[in-house]
Amino acid sequence: MKSFFTHDLHEEKINNVQFDIGSYIPLLKTKDNDWKYLTEFQIITKNYTIFVYNPFILELNSDPKCLIGDKILKVVTNENTFKFEMESGEILTIDLRDESYIGPEALCIYGPNDLIVVWN
């Protein structure tokens, strides 16, 4: 069976990042220059819109807008995290642990042919 994540999102270029609230809030410092943020935002590519509701970490930058123009090279998932590894070397990690859940969902991906994938 073909994996949706490793095939379909691979090489998607991020065209825009939009925020539903005006700013993002640092929750805790994990190590030098890495902050975990709480905000609701969308990553928009040609074929997909990815809604991020749970806390996240960017490895190299502090502003999700840095992802605009970058390409998704790899998606790595497990029960606790969802990671986008980018062409620039940036890594966006979304926290999927139960204790990080904010709602309405942790993460949603909308795509072609009425695709909807939701993490609660």
N, CA, C and O atoms as CSV, one atom per row, in Angstrom:
chain,resi,resn,atom,element,x,y,z
A,1,MET,N,N,0.826,-1.178,0.000
A,1,MET,CA,C,0.000,0.000,0.000
A,1,MET,C,C,0.874,1.247,0.000
A,1,MET,O,O,1.805,1.342,0.801
A,2,LYS,N,N,0.599,2.196,-0.871
A,2,LYS,CA,C,1.354,3.433,-0.967
A,2,LYS,C,C,1.065,4.311,0.245
A,2,LYS,O,O,-0.088,4.457,0.651
A,3,SER,N,N,2.110,4.891,0.818
A,3,SER,CA,C,1.929,5.793,1.949
A,3,SER,C,C,1.597,7.184,1.450
A,3,SER,O,O,2.344,7.749,0.651
A,4,PHE,N,N,0.502,7.737,1.904
A,4,PHE,CA,C,0.093,9.093,1.537
A,4,PHE,C,C,1.190,10.086,1.881
A,4,PHE,O,O,1.497,10.959,1.069
A,5,PHE,N,N,1.781,9.980,3.047
A,5,PHE,CA,C,2.715,10.980,3.521
A,5,PHE,C,C,4.025,10.995,2.769
A,5,PHE,O,O,4.536,12.070,2.453
A,6,THR,N,N,4.578,9.851,2.479
A,6,THR,CA,C,5.891,9.841,1.840
A,6,THR,C,C,5.802,10.130,0.354
A,6,THR,O,O,6.796,10.537,-0.248
A,7,HIS,N,N,4.669,9.938,-0.244
A,7,HIS,CA,C,4.561,10.150,-1.684
A,7,HIS,C,C,3.895,11.477,-2.036
A,7,HIS,O,O,4.490,12.294,-2.739
A,8,ASP,N,N,2.705,11.699,-1.573
A,8,ASP,CA,C,1.911,12.824,-2.047
A,8,ASP,C,C,2.396,14.186,-1.581
A,8,ASP,O,O,2.299,15.150,-2.340
A,9,LEU,N,N,2.909,14.305,-0.379
A,9,LEU,CA,C,3.393,15.595,0.101
A,9,LEU,C,C,4.829,15.875,-0.337
A,9,LEU,O,O,5.277,17.021,-0.291
A,10,HIS,N,N,5.549,14.844,-0.757
A,10,HIS,CA,C,6.934,14.976,-1.188
A,10,HIS,C,C,7.021,15.960,-2.354
A,10,HIS,O,O,6.268,15.859,-3.323
A,11,GLU,N,N,7.940,16.902,-2.246
A,11,GLU,CA,C,8.214,17.910,-3.267
A,11,GLU,C,C,7.147,18.994,-3.370
A,11,GLU,O,O,7.204,19.813,-4.288
A,12,GLU,N,N,6.169,19.026,-2.452
A,12,GLU,CA,C,5.196,20.121,-2.445
A,12,GLU,C,C,5.902,21.399,-2.008
A,12,GLU,O,O,6.584,21.413,-0.983
A,13,LYS,N,N,5.742,22.462,-2.772
A,13,LYS,CA,C,6.313,23.766,-2.439
A,13,LYS,C,C,5.297,24.542,-1.610
A,13,LYS,O,O,4.113,24.584,-1.944
A,14,ILE,N,N,5.763,25.152,-0.536
A,14,ILE,CA,C,4.885,25.940,0.324
A,14,ILE,C,C,4.710,27.323,-0.299
A,14,ILE,O,O,5.662,28.088,-0.448
A,15,ASN,N,N,3.460,27.616,-0.656
A,15,ASN,CA,C,3.140,28.888,-1.305
A,15,ASN,C,C,2.792,29.987,-0.316
A,15,ASN,O,O,3.026,31.165,-0.585
A,16,ASN,N,N,2.231,29.606,0.832
A,16,ASN,CA,C,1.831,30.609,1.806
A,16,ASN,C,C,1.687,29.978,3.187
A,16,ASN,O,O,1.481,28.771,3.321
A,17,VAL,N,N,1.801,30.818,4.204
A,17,VAL,CA,C,1.530,30.443,5.584
A,17,VAL,C,C,0.609,31.518,6.128
A,17,VAL,O,O,0.938,32.703,6.079
A,18,GLN,N,N,-0.547,31.113,6.648
A,18,GLN,CA,C,-1.522,32.074,7.161
A,18,GLN,C,C,-1.835,31.771,8.618
A,18,GLN,O,O,-1.898,30.612,9.030
A,19,PHE,N,N,-2.030,32.836,9.389
A,19,PHE,CA,C,-2.353,32.708,10.806
A,19,PHE,C,C,-3.803,33.069,11.039
A,19,PHE,O,O,-4.324,34.009,10.440
A,20,ASP,N,N,-4.464,32.306,11.925
A,20,ASP,CA,C,-5.837,32.621,12.308
A,20,ASP,C,C,-5.895,33.611,13.460
A,20,ASP,O,O,-6.901,34.297,13.641
A,21,ILE,N,N,-4.825,33.690,14.237
A,21,ILE,CA,C,-4.752,34.699,15.286
A,21,ILE,C,C,-3.547,35.565,15.002
A,21,ILE,O,O,-2.655,35.158,14.258
A,22,GLY,N,N,-3.503,36.740,15.573
A,22,GLY,CA,C,-2.530,37.745,15.193
A,22,GLY,C,C,-1.083,37.453,15.505
A,22,GLY,O,O,-0.197,37.969,14.823
A,23,SER,N,N,-0.813,36.647,16.509
A,23,SER,CA,C,0.579,36.394,16.857
A,23,SER,C,C,0.722,35.002,17.432
A,23,SER,O,O,-0.267,34.348,17.764
A,24,TYR,N,N,1.947,34.561,17.546
A,24,TYR,CA,C,2.177,33.266,18.167
A,24,TYR,C,C,2.869,33.478,19.499
A,24,TYR,O,O,3.569,34.471,19.698
A,25,ILE,N,N,2.669,32.537,20.408
A,25,ILE,CA,C,3.051,32.700,21.799
A,25,ILE,C,C,4.095,31.638,22.166
A,25,ILE,O,O,3.822,30.446,22.022
A,26,PRO,N,N,5.285,32.041,22.638
A,26,PRO,CA,C,6.246,31.029,23.078
A,26,PRO,C,C,5.755,30.325,24.335
A,26,PRO,O,O,5.338,30.971,25.296
A,27,LEU,N,N,5.806,29.004,24.322
A,27,LEU,CA,C,5.356,28.219,25.473
A,27,LEU,C,C,6.508,27.830,26.379
A,27,LEU,O,O,6.420,27.967,27.599
A,28,LEU,N,N,7.596,27.341,25.780
A,28,LEU,CA,C,8.734,26.950,26.592
A,28,LEU,C,C,9.965,26.871,25.709
A,28,LEU,O,O,9.873,26.594,24.513
A,29,LYS,N,N,11.104,27.116,26.308
A,29,LYS,CA,C,12.363,27.018,25.566
A,29,LYS,C,C,12.881,25.605,25.727
A,29,LYS,O,O,13.043,25.124,26.849
A,30,THR,N,N,13.145,24.927,24.598
A,30,THR,CA,C,13.593,23.547,24.644
A,30,THR,C,C,15.111,23.428,24.628
A,30,THR,O,O,15.668,22.505,25.223
A,31,LYS,N,N,15.785,24.354,23.952
A,31,LYS,CA,C,17.240,24.463,23.950
A,31,LYS,C,C,17.577,25.797,23.313
A,31,LYS,O,O,16.666,26.509,22.890
A,32,ASP,N,N,18.826,26.162,23.228
A,32,ASP,CA,C,19.187,27.457,22.667
A,32,ASP,C,C,18.547,27.665,21.301
A,32,ASP,O,O,18.677,26.831,20.405
A,33,ASN,N,N,17.862,28.776,21.160
A,33,ASN,CA,C,17.229,29.209,19.906
A,33,ASN,C,C,16.063,28.347,19.437
A,33,ASN,O,O,15.539,28.595,18.351
A,34,ASP,N,N,15.637,27.363,20.189
A,34,ASP,CA,C,14.466,26.567,19.816
A,34,ASP,C,C,13.330,26.868,20.779
A,34,ASP,O,O,13.465,26.683,21.989
A,35,TRP,N,N,12.239,27.321,20.254
A,35,TRP,CA,C,11.064,27.616,21.062
A,35,TRP,C,C,9.917,26.769,20.589
A,35,TRP,O,O,9.813,26.450,19.404
A,36,LYS,N,N,9.065,26.407,21.501
A,36,LYS,CA,C,7.836,25.708,21.145
A,36,LYS,C,C,6.737,26.772,21.136
A,36,LYS,O,O,6.610,27.539,22.090
A,37,TYR,N,N,5.960,26.818,20.085
A,37,TYR,CA,C,4.971,27.866,19.924
A,37,TYR,C,C,3.555,27.320,19.926
A,37,TYR,O,O,3.301,26.171,19.563
A,38,LEU,N,N,2.655,28.174,20.342
A,38,LEU,CA,C,1.239,27.869,20.330
A,38,LEU,C,C,0.565,28.886,19.425
A,38,LEU,O,O,0.575,30.083,19.712
A,39,THR,N,N,-0.005,28.426,18.364
A,39,THR,CA,C,-0.790,29.260,17.466
A,39,THR,C,C,-1.569,28.339,16.555
A,39,THR,O,O,-1.342,27.129,16.532
A,40,GLU,N,N,-2.449,28.894,15.837
A,40,GLU,CA,C,-3.202,28.146,14.830
A,40,GLU,C,C,-2.789,28.730,13.490
A,40,GLU,O,O,-2.936,29.932,13.265
A,41,PHE,N,N,-2.269,27.887,12.592
A,41,PHE,CA,C,-1.876,28.410,11.284
A,41,PHE,C,C,-2.077,27.368,10.200
A,41,PHE,O,O,-2.261,26.182,10.473
A,42,GLN,N,N,-2.037,27.843,8.959
A,42,GLN,CA,C,-2.197,26.965,7.805
A,42,GLN,C,C,-0.964,27.051,6.917
A,42,GLN,O,O,-0.387,28.120,6.718
A,43,ILE,N,N,-0.580,25.894,6.392
A,43,ILE,CA,C,0.477,25.800,5.381
A,43,ILE,C,C,-0.241,25.498,4.074
A,43,ILE,O,O,-0.993,24.528,3.982
A,44,ILE,N,N,-0.008,26.326,3.065
A,44,ILE,CA,C,-0.731,26.182,1.805
A,44,ILE,C,C,0.247,25.848,0.681
A,44,ILE,O,O,1.201,26.584,0.432
A,45,THR,N,N,-0.007,24.723,0.006
A,45,THR,CA,C,0.769,24.323,-1.164
A,45,THR,C,C,-0.174,24.316,-2.366
A,45,THR,O,O,-1.349,24.659,-2.241
A,46,LYS,N,N,0.335,23.932,-3.505
A,46,LYS,CA,C,-0.510,23.864,-4.697
A,46,LYS,C,C,-1.670,22.890,-4.507
A,46,LYS,O,O,-2.791,23.174,-4.930
A,47,ASN,N,N,-1.414,21.757,-3.880
A,47,ASN,CA,C,-2.404,20.688,-3.781
A,47,ASN,C,C,-2.992,20.461,-2.394
A,47,ASN,O,O,-3.995,19.760,-2.264
A,48,TYR,N,N,-2.388,21.040,-1.349
A,48,TYR,CA,C,-2.795,20.734,0.016
A,48,TYR,C,C,-2.891,21.988,0.862
A,48,TYR,O,O,-2.189,22.972,0.626
A,49,THR,N,N,-3.772,21.938,1.854
A,49,THR,CA,C,-3.801,22.925,2.927
A,49,THR,C,C,-3.673,22.136,4.228
A,49,THR,O,O,-4.450,21.219,4.497
A,50,ILE,N,N,-2.684,22.512,5.020
A,50,ILE,CA,C,-2.374,21.807,6.259
A,50,ILE,C,C,-2.665,22.751,7.418
A,50,ILE,O,O,-2.031,23.799,7.543
A,51,PHE,N,N,-3.613,22.386,8.257
A,51,PHE,CA,C,-3.979,23.182,9.420
A,51,PHE,C,C,-3.236,22.638,10.632
A,51,PHE,O,O,-3.348,21.455,10.953
A,52,VAL,N,N,-2.482,23.492,11.300
A,52,VAL,CA,C,-1.722,23.115,12.485
A,52,VAL,C,C,-2.369,23.800,13.681
A,52,VAL,O,O,-2.428,25.028,13.741
A,53,TYR,N,N,-2.856,23.004,14.636
A,53,TYR,CA,C,-3.504,23.535,15.828
A,53,TYR,C,C,-2.676,23.308,17.091
A,53,TYR,O,O,-2.758,24.101,18.029
A,54,ASN,N,N,-1.889,22.249,17.131
A,54,ASN,CA,C,-1.108,21.917,18.323
A,54,ASN,C,C,0.206,22.696,18.361
A,54,ASN,O,O,0.613,23.264,17.348
A,55,PRO,N,N,0.875,22.731,19.519
A,55,PRO,CA,C,2.183,23.374,19.614
A,55,PRO,C,C,3.187,22.765,18.626
A,55,PRO,O,O,3.078,21.598,18.250
A,56,PHE,N,N,4.162,23.578,18.219
A,56,PHE,CA,C,5.146,23.141,17.229
A,56,PHE,C,C,6.506,23.736,17.549
A,56,PHE,O,O,6.629,24.670,18.341
A,57,ILE,N,N,7.524,23.171,16.912
A,57,ILE,CA,C,8.889,23.679,17.007
A,57,ILE,C,C,9.442,23.801,15.587
A,57,ILE,O,O,9.268,22.902,14.764
A,58,LEU,N,N,10.104,24.913,15.314
A,58,LEU,CA,C,10.916,25.075,14.107
A,58,LEU,C,C,12.370,24.982,14.548
A,58,LEU,O,O,12.768,25.641,15.509
A,59,GLU,N,N,13.162,24.178,13.863
A,59,GLU,CA,C,14.545,23.949,14.289
A,59,GLU,C,C,15.468,25.141,14.017
A,59,GLU,O,O,16.355,25.419,14.825
A,60,LEU,N,N,15.280,25.853,12.893
A,60,LEU,CA,C,16.227,26.885,12.493
A,60,LEU,C,C,15.718,28.302,12.662
A,60,LEU,O,O,16.514,29.221,12.857
A,61,ASN,N,N,14.423,28.500,12.592
A,61,ASN,CA,C,13.834,29.836,12.641
A,61,ASN,C,C,12.727,29.865,13.675
A,61,ASN,O,O,12.321,28.827,14.197
A,62,SER,N,N,12.240,31.068,13.969
A,62,SER,CA,C,11.164,31.172,14.942
A,62,SER,C,C,9.826,31.534,14.307
A,62,SER,O,O,8.797,31.503,14.982
A,63,ASP,N,N,9.824,31.874,13.029
A,63,ASP,CA,C,8.600,32.320,12.375
A,63,ASP,C,C,8.195,31.330,11.291
A,63,ASP,O,O,8.969,31.092,10.364
A,64,PRO,N,N,7.002,30.747,11.382
A,64,PRO,CA,C,6.550,29.802,10.354
A,64,PRO,C,C,6.530,30.382,8.944
A,64,PRO,O,O,6.543,29.629,7.970
A,65,LYS,N,N,6.499,31.705,8.819
A,65,LYS,CA,C,6.526,32.315,7.484
A,65,LYS,C,C,7.833,32.004,6.755
A,65,LYS,O,O,7.911,32.162,5.537
A,66,CYS,N,N,8.865,31.561,7.491
A,66,CYS,CA,C,10.135,31.181,6.865
A,66,CYS,C,C,9.951,29.989,5.930
A,66,CYS,O,O,10.808,29.724,5.087
A,67,LEU,N,N,8.840,29.270,6.073
A,67,LEU,CA,C,8.586,28.096,5.233
A,67,LEU,C,C,8.119,28.456,3.824
A,67,LEU,O,O,8.164,27.618,2.924
A,68,ILE,N,N,7.674,29.690,3.630
A,68,ILE,CA,C,7.175,30.102,2.314
A,68,ILE,C,C,8.292,29.981,1.281
A,68,ILE,O,O,9.393,30.495,1.477
A,69,GLY,N,N,7.993,29.296,0.184
A,69,GLY,CA,C,8.955,29.081,-0.889
A,69,GLY,C,C,9.784,27.818,-0.728
A,69,GLY,O,O,10.449,27.391,-1.672
A,70,ASP,N,N,9.755,27.218,0.449
A,70,ASP,CA,C,10.508,25.993,0.720
A,70,ASP,C,C,9.746,24.783,0.186
A,70,ASP,O,O,8.541,24.860,-0.053
A,71,LYS,N,N,10.451,23.667,0.001
A,71,LYS,CA,C,9.822,22.425,-0.454
A,71,LYS,C,C,9.873,21.374,0.640
A,71,LYS,O,O,10.851,21.274,1.381
A,72,ILE,N,N,8.809,20.595,0.729
A,72,ILE,CA,C,8.763,19.473,1.660
A,72,ILE,C,C,9.544,18.318,1.039
A,72,ILE,O,O,9.186,17.828,-0.032
A,73,LEU,N,N,10.601,17.889,1.704
A,73,LEU,CA,C,11.393,16.765,1.204
A,73,LEU,C,C,10.936,15.443,1.794
A,73,LEU,O,O,10.960,14.410,1.126
A,74,LYS,N,N,10.516,15.487,3.064
A,74,LYS,CA,C,10.192,14.250,3.749
A,74,LYS,C,C,9.199,14.550,4.865
A,74,LYS,O,O,9.239,15.610,5.488
A,75,VAL,N,N,8.314,13.597,5.101
A,75,VAL,CA,C,7.392,13.667,6.229
A,75,VAL,C,C,7.637,12.441,7.093
A,75,VAL,O,O,7.620,11.310,6.607
A,76,VAL,N,N,7.866,12.677,8.379
A,76,VAL,CA,C,8.128,11.588,9.319
A,76,VAL,C,C,7.081,11.676,10.431
A,76,VAL,O,O,6.914,12.723,11.057
A,77,THR,N,N,6.385,10.574,10.667
A,77,THR,CA,C,5.348,10.578,11.699
A,77,THR,C,C,5.560,9.440,12.682
A,77,THR,O,O,6.104,8.389,12.343
A,78,ASN,N,N,5.122,9.675,13.889
A,78,ASN,CA,C,5.003,8.629,14.897
A,78,ASN,C,C,3.849,9.031,15.802
A,78,ASN,O,O,3.162,10.010,15.512
A,79,GLU,N,N,3.619,8.313,16.876
A,79,GLU,CA,C,2.450,8.606,17.704
A,79,GLU,C,C,2.561,9.932,18.443
A,79,GLU,O,O,1.546,10.462,18.896
A,80,ASN,N,N,3.773,10.486,18.580
A,80,ASN,CA,C,3.966,11.726,19.331
A,80,ASN,C,C,4.252,12.960,18.493
A,80,ASN,O,O,4.042,14.082,18.956
A,81,THR,N,N,4.728,12.773,17.270
A,81,THR,CA,C,5.101,13.929,16.453
A,81,THR,C,C,4.772,13.723,14.980
A,81,THR,O,O,4.617,12.599,14.501
A,82,PHE,N,N,4.671,14.848,14.282
A,82,PHE,CA,C,4.513,14.890,12.833
A,82,PHE,C,C,5.557,15.886,12.357
A,82,PHE,O,O,5.493,17.062,12.713
A,83,LYS,N,N,6.530,15.430,11.548
A,83,LYS,CA,C,7.642,16.284,11.130
A,83,LYS,C,C,7.644,16.493,9.624
A,83,LYS,O,O,7.472,15.561,8.839
A,84,PHE,N,N,7.846,17.752,9.252
A,84,PHE,CA,C,8.106,18.112,7.861
A,84,PHE,C,C,9.585,18.468,7.765
A,84,PHE,O,O,10.039,19.416,8.405
A,85,GLU,N,N,10.335,17.715,6.971
A,85,GLU,CA,C,11.735,18.050,6.714
A,85,GLU,C,C,11.784,18.788,5.396
A,85,GLU,O,O,11.322,18.281,4.374
A,86,MET,N,N,12.347,19.996,5.416
A,86,MET,CA,C,12.297,20.899,4.285
A,86,MET,C,C,13.610,20.928,3.500
A,86,MET,O,O,14.669,20.576,4.020
A,87,GLU,N,N,13.521,21.349,2.256
A,87,GLU,CA,C,14.691,21.459,1.377
A,87,GLU,C,C,15.760,22.370,1.973
A,87,GLU,O,O,16.950,22.110,1.796
A,88,SER,N,N,15.365,23.428,2.672
A,88,SER,CA,C,16.303,24.391,3.262
A,88,SER,C,C,17.048,23.836,4.470
A,88,SER,O,O,18.009,24.447,4.938
A,89,GLY,N,N,16.612,22.680,4.984
A,89,GLY,CA,C,17.174,22.133,6.214
A,89,GLY,C,C,16.288,22.394,7.421
A,89,GLY,O,O,16.498,21.821,8.490
A,90,GLU,N,N,15.292,23.264,7.247
A,90,GLU,CA,C,14.339,23.527,8.335
A,90,GLU,C,C,13.532,22.269,8.627
A,90,GLU,O,O,13.215,21.496,7.723
A,91,ILE,N,N,13.207,22.076,9.887
A,91,ILE,CA,C,12.339,20.972,10.298
A,91,ILE,C,C,11.217,21.559,11.153
A,91,ILE,O,O,11.468,22.209,12.168
A,92,LEU,N,N,9.990,21.321,10.730
A,92,LEU,CA,C,8.808,21.711,11.497
A,92,LEU,C,C,8.297,20.465,12.189
A,92,LEU,O,O,7.923,19.496,11.529
A,93,THR,N,N,8.277,20.478,13.521
A,93,THR,CA,C,7.789,19.348,14.310
A,93,THR,C,C,6.536,19.775,15.046
A,93,THR,O,O,6.545,20.752,15.794
A,94,ILE,N,N,5.457,19.036,14.830
A,94,ILE,CA,C,4.184,19.309,15.479
A,94,ILE,C,C,3.995,18.276,16.593
A,94,ILE,O,O,4.137,17.073,16.370
A,95,ASP,N,N,3.680,18.754,17.769
A,95,ASP,CA,C,3.507,17.912,18.947
A,95,ASP,C,C,2.122,17.267,18.914
A,95,ASP,O,O,1.114,17.973,18.959
A,96,LEU,N,N,2.057,15.946,18.838
A,96,LEU,CA,C,0.788,15.224,18.773
A,96,LEU,C,C,0.432,14.503,20.074
A,96,LEU,O,O,-0.539,13.748,20.114
A,97,ARG,N,N,1.205,14.727,21.131
A,97,ARG,CA,C,0.917,14.048,22.395
A,97,ARG,C,C,-0.433,14.494,22.949
A,97,ARG,O,O,-0.858,15.627,22.726
A,98,ASP,N,N,-1.095,13.608,23.664
A,98,ASP,CA,C,-2.405,13.910,24.253
A,98,ASP,C,C,-2.371,15.171,25.112
A,98,ASP,O,O,-3.292,15.985,25.056
A,99,GLU,N,N,-1.322,15.334,25.898
A,99,GLU,CA,C,-1.249,16.488,26.796
A,99,GLU,C,C,-1.045,17.811,26.054
A,99,GLU,O,O,-1.184,18.877,26.655
A,100,SER,N,N,-0.723,17.761,24.775
A,100,SER,CA,C,-0.547,18.975,23.980
A,100,SER,C,C,-1.783,19.348,23.185
A,100,SER,O,O,-1.824,20.396,22.540
A,101,TYR,N,N,-2.780,18.495,23.233
A,101,TYR,CA,C,-3.995,18.723,22.448
A,101,TYR,C,C,-4.693,20.001,22.891
A,101,TYR,O,O,-4.907,20.230,24.082
A,102,ILE,N,N,-5.046,20.834,21.905
A,102,ILE,CA,C,-5.739,22.084,22.164
A,102,ILE,C,C,-7.136,22.051,21.546
A,102,ILE,O,O,-8.101,22.505,22.162
A,103,GLY,N,N,-7.242,21.521,20.344
A,103,GLY,CA,C,-8.519,21.413,19.656
A,103,GLY,C,C,-8.730,22.560,18.688
A,103,GLY,O,O,-8.062,23.583,18.843
A,104,PRO,N,N,-9.569,22.472,17.745
A,104,PRO,CA,C,-10.549,21.402,17.563
A,104,PRO,C,C,-9.909,20.091,17.125
A,104,PRO,O,O,-10.464,19.023,17.383
A,105,GLU,N,N,-8.759,20.149,16.470
A,105,GLU,CA,C,-7.969,18.972,16.127
A,105,GLU,C,C,-6.514,19.296,16.414
A,105,GLU,O,O,-6.176,20.446,16.693
A,106,ALA,N,N,-5.654,18.294,16.346
A,106,ALA,CA,C,-4.220,18.547,16.479
A,106,ALA,C,C,-3.646,19.031,15.150
A,106,ALA,O,O,-2.827,19.949,15.105
A,107,LEU,N,N,-4.095,18.390,14.068
A,107,LEU,CA,C,-3.565,18.638,12.732
A,107,LEU,C,C,-4.581,18.138,11.722
A,107,LEU,O,O,-5.193,17.090,11.928
A,108,CYS,N,N,-4.771,18.877,10.626
A,108,CYS,CA,C,-5.670,18.451,9.537
A,108,CYS,C,C,-4.971,18.693,8.214
A,108,CYS,O,O,-4.302,19.710,8.029
A,109,ILE,N,N,-5.129,17.754,7.299
A,109,ILE,CA,C,-4.607,17.926,5.934
A,109,ILE,C,C,-5.765,17.767,4.974
A,109,ILE,O,O,-6.469,16.757,4.983
A,110,TYR,N,N,-5.953,18.790,4.138
A,110,TYR,CA,C,-6.972,18.764,3.088
A,110,TYR,C,C,-6.241,18.712,1.759
A,110,TYR,O,O,-5.269,19.439,1.550
A,111,GLY,N,N,-6.714,17.836,0.842
A,111,GLY,CA,C,-6.034,17.690,-0.429
A,111,GLY,C,C,-6.963,17.367,-1.563
A,111,GLY,O,O,-8.181,17.501,-1.443
A,112,PRO,N,N,-6.383,16.937,-2.681
A,112,PRO,CA,C,-7.156,16.636,-3.886
A,112,PRO,C,C,-8.180,15.523,-3.648
A,112,PRO,O,O,-8.046,14.718,-2.726
A,113,ASN,N,N,-9.183,15.500,-4.488
A,113,ASN,CA,C,-10.220,14.460,-4.451
A,113,ASN,C,C,-10.906,14.372,-3.098
A,113,ASN,O,O,-11.209,13.280,-2.618
A,114,ASP,N,N,-11.149,15.522,-2.487
A,114,ASP,CA,C,-11.847,15.608,-1.193
A,114,ASP,C,C,-11.125,14.894,-0.065
A,114,ASP,O,O,-11.764,14.439,0.884
A,115,LEU,N,N,-9.813,14.786,-0.149
A,115,LEU,CA,C,-9.021,14.166,0.908
A,115,LEU,C,C,-9.075,15.010,2.175
A,115,LEU,O,O,-8.855,16.221,2.133
A,116,ILE,N,N,-9.366,14.369,3.290
A,116,ILE,CA,C,-9.288,14.992,4.607
A,116,ILE,C,C,-8.646,13.979,5.555
A,116,ILE,O,O,-9.148,12.869,5.730
A,117,VAL,N,N,-7.522,14.384,6.168
A,117,VAL,CA,C,-6.855,13.552,7.162
A,117,VAL,C,C,-6.788,14.371,8.439
A,117,VAL,O,O,-6.283,15.494,8.433
A,118,VAL,N,N,-7.304,13.808,9.554
A,118,VAL,CA,C,-7.390,14.549,10.811
A,118,VAL,C,C,-6.698,13.764,11.922
A,118,VAL,O,O,-6.877,12.552,12.045
A,119,TRP,N,N,-5.901,14.474,12.734
A,119,TRP,CA,C,-5.320,13.916,13.951
A,119,TRP,C,C,-6.003,14.592,15.111
A,119,TRP,O,O,-6.054,15.820,15.179
A,120,ASN,N,N,-6.532,13.798,16.031
A,120,ASN,CA,C,-7.169,14.345,17.246
A,120,ASN,C,C,-6.304,14.079,18.452
A,120,ASN,O,O,-6.664,14.460,19.566
